[in-house]
Amino acid sequence: MKTSRWPGPYARPLLLALLALPAALAAQTPAETLDRAARTYQGLTSFSADFYQVIDDPMLGNYRSRGRLVQAGDGRLSLRFTDPAGEQIVLDGRHVWMYLPSTEPGQVRKIPMGSLPDYFNPRSLLNQPARRFEAKSVRRDQLNGRAADIVLLAPRDPNLPFSEVMLWVDREDGLPRRLQFKERSGATRTFTFADVRTNQRIPERTFTFEVPPGVRVVEAM
């Protein structure tokens, strides 16, 4: 009777394949998951996605909006809303234009570049995040049929307008798929991304804001 030894010739290729699994599939610490998301996003020439924003405020109720986010580098960002239609937040390389007539009719706010909150700006959120946040925990989840790691972040700066951030990081490509902010006011703000596209050439007009006729520009220093 012939006996076989383990591992046999057919098992060795399987063992080698298992050893060669990508490091991204291995268990990662919260800090490693956050670092992967930051390196991936900062390495992009552009990021665009449909966004769905949900604000749950215990005092004011619930608010829903959607649109398209496009970002190319540190100084170029566009959020153009389809619901409410026509609303815009545009970072043109010098200023931020916030045109939100459903809540601020008849005016557009023009504010300094650094004044845009992180929840509108993924690149700012993921810029050297280990210096600004403590990555406290990580767990696995499924989001729109894709595997993701959820990282819980605690701001190191108590002056930020939020006390907690949850970041959904796609396990396959390392990109953010959802951002959730627990604001110090008690509200929770969630951005979910879909139809994500990266490293596309973006026309410069995407980051140009034209003041609508009859709208007053309110400048903040």
DOMIDREN-659280 format. One record per residue (C-alpha): x, y, z; residue number from 1. Coordinates in nm, 2 decimals, always signed. Each point is the difference from the previous one (the first is absolute). Layout:
N
rolum u->X v->Y w->Z resi->NUM
...
This chain:
221
rolum u->+0.00 v->+0.00 w->+0.00 resi->1
rolum u->+0.14 v->+0.34 w->-0.11 resi->2
rolum u->-0.02 v->+0.28 w->+0.25 resi->3
rolum u->+0.03 v->+0.37 w->-0.08 resi->4
rolum u->+0.17 v->+0.27 w->+0.20 resi->5
rolum u->-0.14 v->+0.35 w->+0.08 resi->6
rolum u->+0.07 v->+0.23 w->-0.16 resi->7
rolum u->+0.00 v->-0.19 w->-0.33 resi->8
rolum u->+0.08 v->+0.14 w->-0.34 resi->9
rolum u->-0.35 v->+0.13 w->-0.05 resi->10
rolum u->-0.02 v->+0.18 w->+0.33 resi->11
rolum u->+0.32 v->+0.20 w->-0.04 resi->12
rolum u->-0.14 v->+0.24 w->-0.27 resi->13
rolum u->-0.30 v->+0.06 w->+0.23 resi->14
rolum u->+0.23 v->+0.09 w->+0.29 resi->15
rolum u->+0.20 v->+0.23 w->-0.21 resi->16
rolum u->-0.31 v->+0.18 w->-0.12 resi->17
rolum u->-0.12 v->+0.05 w->+0.35 resi->18
rolum u->+0.33 v->+0.14 w->+0.11 resi->19
rolum u->-0.02 v->+0.25 w->-0.30 resi->20
rolum u->-0.34 v->+0.15 w->+0.10 resi->21
rolum u->+0.01 v->+0.38 w->-0.01 resi->22
rolum u->+0.09 v->+0.17 w->+0.32 resi->23
rolum u->-0.32 v->+0.20 w->-0.02 resi->24
rolum u->-0.20 v->-0.31 w->+0.06 resi->25
rolum u->+0.18 v->-0.07 w->+0.33 resi->26
rolum u->-0.13 v->+0.14 w->+0.32 resi->27
rolum u->+0.11 v->+0.36 w->+0.05 resi->28
rolum u->+0.01 v->+0.22 w->+0.30 resi->29
rolum u->-0.21 v->+0.32 w->+0.01 resi->30
rolum u->+0.30 v->+0.21 w->-0.07 resi->31
rolum u->+0.11 v->-0.21 w->-0.29 resi->32
rolum u->-0.35 v->+0.01 w->-0.16 resi->33
rolum u->+0.00 v->+0.38 w->+0.04 resi->34
rolum u->+0.34 v->+0.03 w->-0.15 resi->35
rolum u->-0.09 v->-0.21 w->-0.30 resi->36
rolum u->-0.31 v->+0.22 w->-0.07 resi->37
rolum u->+0.21 v->+0.32 w->+0.03 resi->38
rolum u->+0.28 v->-0.13 w->-0.22 resi->39
rolum u->-0.25 v->-0.12 w->-0.26 resi->40
rolum u->-0.20 v->+0.32 w->-0.01 resi->41
rolum u->+0.30 v->+0.24 w->+0.00 resi->42
rolum u->+0.15 v->-0.20 w->-0.29 resi->43
rolum u->-0.29 v->+0.07 w->-0.23 resi->44
rolum u->+0.00 v->+0.27 w->-0.26 resi->45
rolum u->-0.38 v->+0.02 w->+0.02 resi->46
rolum u->-0.30 v->-0.15 w->+0.18 resi->47
rolum u->-0.36 v->+0.02 w->-0.10 resi->48
rolum u->-0.31 v->-0.17 w->+0.14 resi->49
rolum u->-0.37 v->+0.04 w->+0.04 resi->50
rolum u->-0.07 v->+0.10 w->+0.36 resi->51
rolum u->-0.30 v->-0.05 w->+0.22 resi->52
rolum u->+0.00 v->+0.21 w->+0.32 resi->53
rolum u->-0.22 v->-0.07 w->+0.30 resi->54
rolum u->-0.01 v->+0.24 w->+0.30 resi->55
rolum u->-0.18 v->-0.12 w->+0.31 resi->56
rolum u->-0.05 v->+0.28 w->+0.24 resi->57
rolum u->-0.19 v->-0.06 w->+0.33 resi->58
rolum u->-0.10 v->+0.37 w->+0.01 resi->59
rolum u->-0.07 v->+0.08 w->-0.37 resi->60
rolum u->-0.10 v->-0.34 w->-0.14 resi->61
rolum u->+0.13 v->-0.19 w->-0.30 resi->62
rolum u->+0.15 v->+0.14 w->-0.32 resi->63
rolum u->+0.08 v->-0.19 w->-0.32 resi->64
rolum u->+0.20 v->+0.12 w->-0.31 resi->65
rolum u->+0.19 v->-0.14 w->-0.29 resi->66
rolum u->+0.22 v->+0.10 w->-0.28 resi->67
rolum u->+0.35 v->-0.05 w->-0.16 resi->68
rolum u->+0.33 v->+0.06 w->+0.18 resi->69
rolum u->+0.32 v->+0.07 w->-0.21 resi->70
rolum u->+0.34 v->+0.06 w->+0.15 resi->71
rolum u->+0.34 v->+0.06 w->-0.17 resi->72
rolum u->+0.28 v->+0.09 w->+0.23 resi->73
rolum u->+0.00 v->+0.21 w->+0.31 resi->74
rolum u->-0.16 v->+0.31 w->-0.14 resi->75
rolum u->-0.27 v->-0.13 w->-0.24 resi->76
rolum u->-0.33 v->-0.14 w->+0.13 resi->77
rolum u->-0.35 v->+0.01 w->-0.13 resi->78
rolum u->-0.32 v->-0.12 w->+0.16 resi->79
rolum u->-0.30 v->+0.06 w->-0.24 resi->80
rolum u->-0.33 v->-0.10 w->+0.14 resi->81
rolum u->-0.28 v->-0.16 w->-0.19 resi->82
rolum u->-0.22 v->+0.00 w->+0.30 resi->83
rolum u->-0.05 v->+0.28 w->+0.10 resi->84
rolum u->+0.06 v->+0.08 w->-0.37 resi->85
rolum u->+0.25 v->+0.28 w->-0.08 resi->86
rolum u->+0.17 v->+0.02 w->+0.34 resi->87
rolum u->+0.38 v->+0.01 w->-0.02 resi->88
rolum u->+0.32 v->-0.01 w->+0.21 resi->89
rolum u->+0.30 v->+0.09 w->-0.21 resi->90
rolum u->+0.37 v->+0.03 w->+0.10 resi->91
rolum u->+0.17 v->+0.18 w->-0.29 resi->92
rolum u->+0.36 v->+0.01 w->+0.13 resi->93
rolum u->-0.04 v->+0.33 w->+0.17 resi->94
rolum u->-0.34 v->+0.01 w->+0.17 resi->95
rolum u->-0.29 v->-0.21 w->+0.10 resi->96
rolum u->-0.34 v->+0.09 w->-0.14 resi->97
rolum u->-0.30 v->-0.14 w->+0.19 resi->98
rolum u->-0.32 v->+0.05 w->-0.19 resi->99
rolum u->-0.28 v->-0.16 w->+0.20 resi->100
rolum u->-0.32 v->+0.19 w->-0.08 resi->101
rolum u->-0.23 v->-0.25 w->+0.17 resi->102
rolum u->+0.14 v->+0.11 w->+0.34 resi->103
rolum u->+0.16 v->+0.34 w->-0.10 resi->104
rolum u->-0.21 v->+0.15 w->-0.27 resi->105
rolum u->+0.13 v->+0.29 w->-0.21 resi->106
rolum u->+0.36 v->-0.03 w->+0.10 resi->107
rolum u->+0.32 v->-0.19 w->-0.06 resi->108
rolum u->+0.27 v->-0.02 w->+0.27 resi->109
rolum u->+0.36 v->+0.06 w->-0.11 resi->110
rolum u->+0.24 v->-0.13 w->+0.27 resi->111
rolum u->+0.38 v->-0.07 w->+0.02 resi->112
rolum u->+0.12 v->-0.34 w->-0.13 resi->113
rolum u->+0.09 v->-0.14 w->+0.34 resi->114
rolum u->-0.35 v->+0.07 w->+0.15 resi->115
rolum u->-0.18 v->-0.28 w->-0.18 resi->116
rolum u->-0.09 v->-0.27 w->+0.25 resi->117
rolum u->+0.16 v->-0.35 w->-0.04 resi->118
rolum u->-0.34 v->-0.17 w->-0.06 resi->119
rolum u->-0.02 v->+0.18 w->-0.34 resi->120
rolum u->+0.37 v->-0.07 w->-0.08 resi->121
rolum u->+0.13 v->-0.36 w->+0.00 resi->122
rolum u->+0.35 v->+0.10 w->-0.10 resi->123
rolum u->+0.03 v->+0.24 w->+0.30 resi->124
rolum u->-0.14 v->-0.27 w->+0.23 resi->125
rolum u->+0.26 v->-0.25 w->-0.12 resi->126
rolum u->+0.29 v->+0.24 w->+0.00 resi->127
rolum u->+0.25 v->-0.14 w->+0.26 resi->128
rolum u->-0.29 v->-0.13 w->+0.20 resi->129
rolum u->+0.21 v->-0.17 w->+0.27 resi->130
rolum u->+0.11 v->+0.34 w->+0.12 resi->131
rolum u->-0.36 v->+0.12 w->+0.03 resi->132
rolum u->-0.19 v->-0.32 w->+0.11 resi->133
rolum u->+0.04 v->-0.30 w->+0.22 resi->134
rolum u->-0.10 v->-0.32 w->-0.18 resi->135
rolum u->-0.18 v->-0.18 w->+0.28 resi->136
rolum u->-0.16 v->-0.31 w->-0.16 resi->137
rolum u->-0.07 v->-0.18 w->-0.32 resi->138
rolum u->-0.26 v->-0.25 w->-0.11 resi->139
rolum u->-0.12 v->-0.16 w->-0.32 resi->140
rolum u->-0.32 v->+0.09 w->-0.18 resi->141
rolum u->-0.18 v->-0.03 w->-0.34 resi->142
rolum u->-0.10 v->+0.31 w->-0.18 resi->143
rolum u->-0.19 v->-0.01 w->-0.33 resi->144
rolum u->+0.13 v->-0.36 w->-0.05 resi->145
rolum u->+0.37 v->+0.09 w->+0.06 resi->146
rolum u->+0.21 v->-0.11 w->+0.30 resi->147
rolum u->+0.12 v->+0.29 w->+0.21 resi->148
rolum u->+0.18 v->+0.08 w->+0.32 resi->149
rolum u->-0.15 v->+0.25 w->+0.23 resi->150
rolum u->+0.25 v->+0.21 w->+0.20 resi->151
rolum u->-0.12 v->+0.21 w->+0.30 resi->152
rolum u->+0.20 v->+0.32 w->+0.03 resi->153
rolum u->+0.02 v->+0.24 w->+0.30 resi->154
rolum u->+0.12 v->+0.35 w->-0.07 resi->155
rolum u->+0.30 v->+0.12 w->+0.19 resi->156
rolum u->-0.11 v->+0.36 w->-0.04 resi->157
rolum u->-0.30 v->+0.08 w->+0.23 resi->158
rolum u->-0.08 v->+0.30 w->-0.21 resi->159
rolum u->-0.11 v->-0.20 w->-0.30 resi->160
rolum u->-0.38 v->+0.02 w->-0.06 resi->161
rolum u->-0.03 v->-0.38 w->+0.04 resi->162
rolum u->+0.09 v->-0.24 w->+0.28 resi->163
rolum u->+0.02 v->-0.33 w->-0.20 resi->164
rolum u->+0.05 v->-0.12 w->-0.36 resi->165
rolum u->-0.08 v->-0.34 w->-0.14 resi->166
rolum u->+0.18 v->-0.07 w->-0.33 resi->167
rolum u->-0.10 v->-0.29 w->-0.23 resi->168
rolum u->+0.31 v->-0.11 w->-0.19 resi->169
rolum u->-0.05 v->-0.23 w->-0.30 resi->170
rolum u->+0.20 v->-0.32 w->+0.06 resi->171
rolum u->+0.08 v->-0.04 w->-0.37 resi->172
rolum u->+0.11 v->+0.34 w->-0.11 resi->173
rolum u->+0.06 v->+0.19 w->+0.33 resi->174
rolum u->-0.23 v->+0.29 w->-0.09 resi->175
rolum u->-0.25 v->+0.16 w->+0.23 resi->176
rolum u->-0.36 v->-0.12 w->-0.07 resi->177
rolum u->-0.18 v->+0.17 w->+0.29 resi->178
rolum u->+0.08 v->+0.27 w->+0.26 resi->179
rolum u->-0.20 v->+0.06 w->+0.31 resi->180
rolum u->+0.05 v->+0.29 w->+0.24 resi->181
rolum u->-0.14 v->+0.03 w->+0.35 resi->182
rolum u->-0.03 v->+0.38 w->+0.03 resi->183
rolum u->+0.04 v->+0.17 w->+0.34 resi->184
rolum u->-0.34 v->+0.15 w->-0.05 resi->185
rolum u->-0.15 v->-0.35 w->+0.03 resi->186
rolum u->-0.07 v->-0.05 w->-0.37 resi->187
rolum u->+0.14 v->-0.29 w->-0.21 resi->188
rolum u->+0.11 v->+0.07 w->-0.35 resi->189
rolum u->+0.06 v->-0.29 w->-0.25 resi->190
rolum u->+0.14 v->+0.01 w->-0.35 resi->191
rolum u->-0.03 v->-0.32 w->-0.21 resi->192
rolum u->+0.18 v->-0.02 w->-0.33 resi->193
rolum u->-0.10 v->-0.20 w->-0.31 resi->194
rolum u->+0.12 v->-0.02 w->-0.37 resi->195
rolum u->+0.35 v->+0.08 w->+0.12 resi->196
rolum u->+0.25 v->+0.10 w->-0.28 resi->197
rolum u->+0.37 v->+0.09 w->+0.05 resi->198
rolum u->+0.29 v->+0.15 w->-0.19 resi->199
rolum u->-0.22 v->+0.15 w->-0.28 resi->200
rolum u->+0.07 v->+0.32 w->-0.17 resi->201
rolum u->-0.22 v->+0.27 w->+0.14 resi->202
rolum u->-0.09 v->+0.32 w->-0.20 resi->203
rolum u->+0.11 v->+0.32 w->+0.18 resi->204
rolum u->-0.36 v->+0.14 w->-0.03 resi->205
rolum u->-0.11 v->-0.27 w->+0.25 resi->206
rolum u->+0.16 v->+0.22 w->+0.27 resi->207
rolum u->-0.13 v->+0.33 w->-0.11 resi->208
rolum u->-0.29 v->+0.17 w->+0.17 resi->209
rolum u->-0.22 v->+0.26 w->-0.17 resi->210
rolum u->-0.21 v->+0.22 w->+0.22 resi->211
rolum u->-0.36 v->-0.03 w->-0.11 resi->212
rolum u->-0.17 v->+0.33 w->-0.09 resi->213
rolum u->-0.15 v->+0.18 w->+0.29 resi->214
rolum u->+0.19 v->-0.20 w->+0.26 resi->215
rolum u->+0.20 v->+0.19 w->+0.26 resi->216
rolum u->+0.36 v->-0.10 w->+0.08 resi->217
rolum u->+0.07 v->-0.01 w->+0.37 resi->218
rolum u->+0.38 v->-0.01 w->+0.07 resi->219
rolum u->+0.14 v->-0.14 w->+0.33 resi->220
rolum u->+0.35 v->+0.08 w->+0.11 resi->221
